[in-house]
Amino acid sequence: MSANYNNSTWFYDRLSRLVYGMALIDAQLFLLKFIPPESNVLIVGGGTGWILEEITKRHANDLNITYVEIAPKMMVSSKKKNIGGNRVVFVNSAVEDVALRDDFDVVITPFLFDNFTQINFERIFAHIHEALKPGGLWLNCDFQLTGKWWQAVLLKTMFLFFRMVCNIEATKLPAIERRFELFGYKNTAEQSYYGSFIISKVYQKR
Ligand SMILES: C[S@@+](CC[C@H](N)C(=O)[O-])C[C@H]1O[C@@H](n2cnc3c(N)ncnc32)[C@H](O)[C@@H]1O
């Protein structure tokens, strides 16, 4: 059974700000600086879509964006966002079910992979990997455990909460960093947030 973030659409942004302040937003804003002009951009799991408005502040009209989001209510919210003169194709589907083109310059996966079990994560990772062209940038941010006790407690609490409300399948973080290494990606920039619990990384496909 796949995650259903529909139920959380109305409170998701407010709750994340309440718990994390600006950290989840800053982690994504850091990544947006790396989008080159005139790129083909794939966004997977954009949630309520605020990221589209932030992208538009930096790129008024030069991007072609494919925006894949599984939750219909998140999609409704995303479609209301200001996209300026950028061209956005909205795809309301699970990314693994979408036949993606294979020449994206940039893919963005913001707090997407923490939803999945290791096996599904690996499948979805490989699918998105195929969509990025060689030399392209993969902008990823997510939670990580760096050994502080409170991170493990907070993570467990989140998994429990989102399991109850949104039916997410994950009970622990998949091995995200290891996957990028295994697929030969070069980590060209990174920044951590919230006591290193949140990590944003820029990866380049070889
Ligand atoms: C944890 S939320 C993060 C939302 C947003 N990136 C943010 O940071 O505010 C994960 C998002 O990924 C979407 N999602 C989960 N599984 C997906 C899938 N298989 N394909 C596309 N989107 C998915 C959910 O509906 C949800 O909106």
The ligand as an SDF file (V2000), in Angstrom:
LIG
                    3D

 27 29  0  0  0  0  0  0  0  0999 V2000
    7.4590   13.9250    3.1200 C   0  0  0  0  0  0  0  0  0  0  0  0
    6.4910   14.6470    1.8440 S   0  0  0  0  0  0  0  0  0  0  0  0
    7.5610   15.9790    1.3470 C   0  0  0  0  0  0  0  0  0  0  0  0
    6.8360   17.0740    0.6050 C   0  0  0  0  0  0  0  0  0  0  0  0
    7.7070   18.2590    0.1200 C   0  0  0  0  0  0  0  0  0  0  0  0
    8.8300   17.8100   -0.6580 N   0  0  0  0  0  0  0  0  0  0  0  0
    8.1490   19.1080    1.2980 C   0  0  0  0  0  0  0  0  0  0  0  0
    9.3200   19.0030    1.6710 O   0  0  0  0  0  0  0  0  0  0  0  0
    7.3310   19.8760    1.8120 O   0  0  0  0  0  0  0  0  0  0  0  0
    6.6560   13.4760    0.5410 C   0  0  0  0  0  0  0  0  0  0  0  0
    5.8290   13.7730   -0.6970 C   0  0  0  0  0  0  0  0  0  0  0  0
    6.1080   12.7680   -1.6720 O   0  0  0  0  0  0  0  0  0  0  0  0
    4.8960   12.3210   -2.2590 C   0  0  0  0  0  0  0  0  0  0  0  0
    5.1170   10.9360   -2.7040 N   0  0  0  0  0  0  0  0  0  0  0  0
    5.2210    9.8350   -1.9190 C   0  0  0  0  0  0  0  0  0  0  0  0
    5.4150    8.7420   -2.6570 N   0  0  0  0  0  0  0  0  0  0  0  0
    5.4620    9.1520   -3.9590 C   0  0  0  0  0  0  0  0  0  0  0  0
    5.6350    8.4710   -5.2060 C   0  0  0  0  0  0  0  0  0  0  0  0
    5.8220    7.1680   -5.2530 N   0  0  0  0  0  0  0  0  0  0  0  0
    5.6170    9.2160   -6.3430 N   0  0  0  0  0  0  0  0  0  0  0  0
    5.4190   10.5630   -6.3030 C   0  0  0  0  0  0  0  0  0  0  0  0
    5.2440   11.2580   -5.1510 N   0  0  0  0  0  0  0  0  0  0  0  0
    5.2660   10.5590   -3.9910 C   0  0  0  0  0  0  0  0  0  0  0  0
    3.8760   12.4560   -1.1400 C   0  0  0  0  0  0  0  0  0  0  0  0
    2.5500   12.5160   -1.6070 O   0  0  0  0  0  0  0  0  0  0  0  0
    4.3230   13.7350   -0.4470 C   0  0  0  0  0  0  0  0  0  0  0  0
    3.7200   14.8820   -0.9990 O   0  0  0  0  0  0  0  0  0  0  0  0
  1  2  1  0
  2  3  1  0
  2 10  1  0
  3  4  1  0
  4  5  1  0
  5  6  1  0
  5  7  1  0
  7  8  2  0
  7  9  1  0
 10 11  1  0
 11 12  1  0
 11 26  1  0
 12 13  1  0
 13 14  1  0
 13 24  1  0
 14 15  1  0
 14 23  1  0
 15 16  2  0
 16 17  1  0
 17 18  1  0
 17 23  2  0
 18 19  1  0
 18 20  2  0
 20 21  1  0
 21 22  2  0
 22 23  1  0
 24 25  1  0
 24 26  1  0
 26 27  1  0
M  CHG  2   2   1   9  -1
M  END
$$$$
